[in-house]
Amino acid sequence: MKITIVQGAFFPVPPLRGGAVEKIWFSLGREFARSGHEVTHVSRAFGELPHTEIIENVRHIRVGGFDTPRSLILLKTLDLLYSLHTLTVLPAADILVTNTFWLPILIRSNRCGRLYVHVARYPKGQLRYYAHAARLQSISHPIEEAMVSEVPWCRRLIKCIHPPLPESGLAGPIPSGNRPKQILYAGRVHPEKGLHLLLAAIALIPEDTFAGWKLVVVGPAETSGGGGGANYLAELKNMAASIQQRVVWVGAVYDSAQLASYYRTASLFVYPSLAERGETFGLAPLEAMSHGCPALVSNLACFRDFVTAEVNGFVFNHRTTDPASTLADSITRLIRDDSRIDRVREAALMTARSFSPERIAGLYLADFQSLLAPGLPTRHEDLRAKIAL
């Protein structure tokens, strides 16, 4: 097959500045190429990256992109400009995968491939404009349910395929023996991720219980990297002033090997996300699990796709009247009896390994092939008719 992957306007590929979706498709593109398919990957131009190059048999094309703006209106405008530019470089293909907002609206023929819309966030009304697509693909079952609710007439177009782990999460032996007394958070430093809740919880843990432990915070606070900005970071550090000896602020880490070293030297990963409609899968906790670092996550529906409490990880109820105390109690019980962490470590590893790039790429390739089967309509006239009504 000839497969084209079109990334959004704001993060580069390879994922030099992070971006979960960029990591996912950079990995999948390489797997598709390893399986003998012809793959073209379109993304934003960035720094010294050449406008065209071949990486592991994947042809990369880069067009002018942008840093992420604060304004949603400006973001959509820049995405439109990027999508219009992208149209001029798309090769003929069998499958066209994209996660952009505008490109699925602009694509109206199969010359560039059957349109495969990757929905990595909760839908906000845009799916009704994508009814001509061959596939609307979600990354988790909660998103799939939200998609069906938004466009029930497109139910047969919707399919859930979970994202793969980065390859670094499955490479090399997992360190055995006692790990340092480190609690790790890795992700965007943004209010929806619940870092203020985590810091409040750490402050509530008695000194004798937390003795010898550190909270290590890894991730970008810059708005260009999806963070909450310098003011939010300053608020967090001011909030943590009384426990500054307990917290290590690392900042953004985009190198996969360096990031893996943080996962491999932590005893527990805590991801207290509060994003009821923003958290869509939770790749960071799964990546931690792949490095033998069990995760404690909030009770968001998306985490249920791979975390089972007390089996391969831990869950706390972030919807209580005092969530900071609830989280503090959960962390306290785990660090007082770290044998509970050890008991779930092997199950966490086994769960993570089922998300290997090779296996997930196989699921995508099978789905692509199903869309190319003889007799499949090139247009979904019945769906468009229903929309017109």
N, C-alpha and C positions, 0 to 999 in steps of 0.2 A: 504493500500500500504506500501511497504518497500521503504523508501526514504533515499538516502545517499547524503550529501552535503559536497563537498570538497572545502575548502578555500585555499587561496594562501599561499606562504612560508614565508610571511614577517610580518603579524599582527596576534596576538593571538585572540582566541575566548574562553570566552566572550571578547568583544572589550575593553580590558584594556588599549590599547594604541590607541584608536580611529580606524578609518578605516570605511568609509561609507559602503562598501560591507560587511564587517564583521558585522556591526550593522544590516544591512538588513537581512542577512541569519540567524543570531542568533535569531532575532525576528521571522522570518518565521518558523524556525525549531521548536520553541516552539508552534507556532500556529498549525503546522501540527500535532504535538504530541497531542495537546489538542483536535484535531478532530479525534483522535483514530488511527493515522498512526504510524508505527514503523520508527523512525528517528535516523540516525547515522550522526554525524557531525565530520568531520576530519579537523584538523587545526594544526598549528605549536606548538611545545612545547615551553613553556615560563615560566621562573621563577619557582615559587612554584606550578604551576598548575599540577595536577596529569596527568599521561599519559592516564588514562582512568577514567571517572566518569559519573554519571548520573545527569543532570540538568533539572528539570521539565520534566522528562520522555524522554529526549533526551540523547542518548548515545554519549559521546564525546570521540574521539580518537585523541591523539596528537603525532605527529612525529617531528623529528628534523627539525627546520626551521632556518631562518637567519634574521638579521637586514637588512634593505633596503640599498643596496650599491649605490654609485654614478654612477658607470659604468653600462650602459645598457647591454653590453655584459656579464658582471659578473652577473647582475640580471637574465638574461635569463639562464645562466649556473646554477646558484643556484636553479632557478625554475625547471630546468630539474632534478637535483639531488633530490629535494624535491618530484617531481612527481614520480620518479622511486621508492622512498621509500614508497610513498603513495600507489602505486600499490600493495604492499605486505600486506596491512591492509584492503583493501576494501572488505566489505561483499557482499554476493549475495543480489541483490535488484531489484526493479521494475524500479526505476528512479535514475539516477546519475546526480546530479547538480554540475557543477564546473565553476569557473571563471579563472582557471589557464591557462597559455599559452600552456604548453606541454601536460598536461594530456589528453585533447581531441584528440591529435594526437596519443598518446600511446594506448588509449582504442580502441579496434577493435572487441569487442564482446559485447553481451548484458548480459553476466553473472552478471555484476555488476549493470545492469540496463540500460534502454534506456538513451542514452547520451543527456543531457540537458545543453547546453553551455550558460552560463550567460555572455552576452557581456555588460560590464559596461563602456567601453571606445570606442572611435572611432576606427574602425578597421584599421589595417595597413598592410593588405595583408595576414593575417593569416587565414581568413575564408575559403579560398579555400582548406585548409587542414582539415576542419571540415565538409565536405559535407556528411560524413557518419553519422553525428549526427541526432538524432530524432528531435531536436529543436535548433534553434539559437535564443536566446531571448534577446531583447534589453530593456533598461530601459527608453528610451525616443524616441519620434518620429524622431528627427534629427538623432539619431544613427541608427534607423531602416532604414531611407532613405539612409544613408551612407552604410549600410550593403547590401541593395538591389542593390545599385550602384556598389559595389565591387564584389558581387557574384549574378548576376541576375538569374542565373540558380538555385539558392537556395531559390528563393523568397517564395516558399510554406513552407519552413522550418522556416521562420522568423516571429516572433511575438513580439509585444511590450506589456510589462506589467510593469507599473510604480512601483518603490520601495515603501515600506510602511514607515510610520513614526515610529521612536522609540516609544515604549509604554509610555515613560515619557512625550512625547509631547502631550498626550491625557488624562493624568491623572490629576484629581483634578480640582477644580474651577479656572477659569482664574481671576487674580486680576483685580478689577474694580477701577474706580476713576483715578485721575491723577498719572501718573508714573513719576519717576525721569527723569530729563533732561539728558538722556543717549542715545547715538548712539552706537550701538553694531556691531562689526565685530566678527564672530566666524568661524574659519576655519584654514586651513594650512597657515602659514606665509611664503608664497612662491611668487616669482615674478609674476607668471601667475594669481595670485588672485587679483592683482591690488591694493595692500595696499599702494604702493608708490603714486598711483593716489589719493587714499582716503586721505592720509596725506597732499598732495599738495592742495586738495580741501578744507580741514579743515583750512589750513593756509590762504586761500583766503577769508574766511568768515569774515566780519567785527567784531571787538571786541564787539560792542554793540549788534550785532545780536546773537553772540555765547555765550554771558554772561550767566553763570550758567550751560552751557552744558559741557558734557564730551564725548570723544570718548573712548570706552572700547574695547581693542583688546585682544581676547581670541584665543589661538591656538598654536600649536607647531612650533617652528622655526628649531628644530633639524632635520637633514636629515633622521634620523631613524624614525621620525614621519611624513615624507613627506614634511618637511619644506625646506626652501631655505638655511639653515645653519647659523652658527654664524656670518659669514661675512655679509650676507644679512640683518640679524637682526640689526647688528651694523650700516649698511648703513641707515636703516629706522630710527633708533633712532637718528642718526646724522642729518638726514633730518628733523626730528621733533624737533630739539633742540630749535628752536625759538617758538614753540607752546607746549613745554613740559608740561605746566600747563593745557593743554586741553586734554592730552592723558594719559590713564591708561593702562600700559602693564601688562597683567595678566599671560601670558604664557599658557602652555598646561593644559587643564582641561579634564580629561577622565571620571570622575564620572558623571553619567547621571543626578543625582539629583542636583549636584552643577552646571552643565552646564545649567540645566533648570532654576535655580535661576537667571542666567544672562539674559536669554531670558525674564523672567517674570518681571524683573526690568528695562528693556530698553523700550524706547518709539519708537525707530526706528531701524531697522536692515538694514545695508548697506553692500551689497555684490558686489563689483565692478570688478568682474572677467573679465580678458582679454583673457582667454583661449578659443580661437575660436574653436580649435579642441581638447581641453583638458577637458572643462567643459561638463559634459554629462547629468546631470539632475539638480543638485543643491539642495541637501537634506537639507543643512543648512538654506536657506531662508524659505523652507517649514516648517522646525522645528520651526523657529522663529514665523511664522504665526500661528502655532498650539498653541503657548503660548500667543497669542493675541498681538504679536509684528509685525506690518506690515513691509514688506521688500521693499527696493529700490534696484533694481538690474540693471546690465548692459543689453544691448540689444542683448544678446546671444539667439540663437534660442531655446536652451533647456529650458529656463525659461518660454517660451510661453506655455509649457504644463500645467502650473499651475498659472502663474501670468498674470493678465489682468490689464493694466495700468489704474489707477484711479477707478478701480472696487474693486480689492482685494489687490492691491499693487501699486508700482510705478516703472517706468523704465526710465533710462537715456541713451542717445546715446553716447556710449564710442568710437565711430568711428569718432567723429568730429575732426577738426584740433587742438582743445584745449580741450581735454576731462576733464582735471582737472577743468577748468572753468565751463564746462557743468555740471559736478557733483556738484560743489560748488553751482551753481545756483539752482539745484534741491533740495539740502539739505536746502539751505537758504529759499526757498519758503515753505518748509514743517515745519521748526521750527518757521518761522514767523507766520504761520497759521496752528497750530497743529490740528485744527479741521478737516483738510483734512485727517490727520492720523486716527483720531477717526472715520471718516465716513467709512473707508475701513476695520476697525478692525473686525467687525462681519462677513463680507464677507470672510476675510482672514481665520478666524476660521472655517467657514463652508467649505471652500475649503480644508483646512488641514484635517478636519475630514473624508473627503471622501477617504483619504489615510490611514485609520486605518489598523493595521496588520491583523485583522480578515478578513476584506473585501479583501485585496490584497492576503492573503493566499488562500482565496476561489477561486480567479482567477487562481492562480497557480495550485491548486488541480484539478480544472476543466480541465486545459490544460494537466496536467499529465495524467488524466484519458483518455483524447482524444487520447494520444499517445499509450495507452495500449489497444485501441479498437481492437476487433478481425478483422483480415484481413489486419492490417497495416504492410507493408513490414518491415522486420528486417534490410534490407539494401536498400540504395538508389542507386541501380545499374544504373539507368538512369542518375543520376547526375554525378556519377563517370565516366560514359562513355563520357559525355559531357566535363568533365575536361580533360580526356585523349585526346580528339580531340584538 
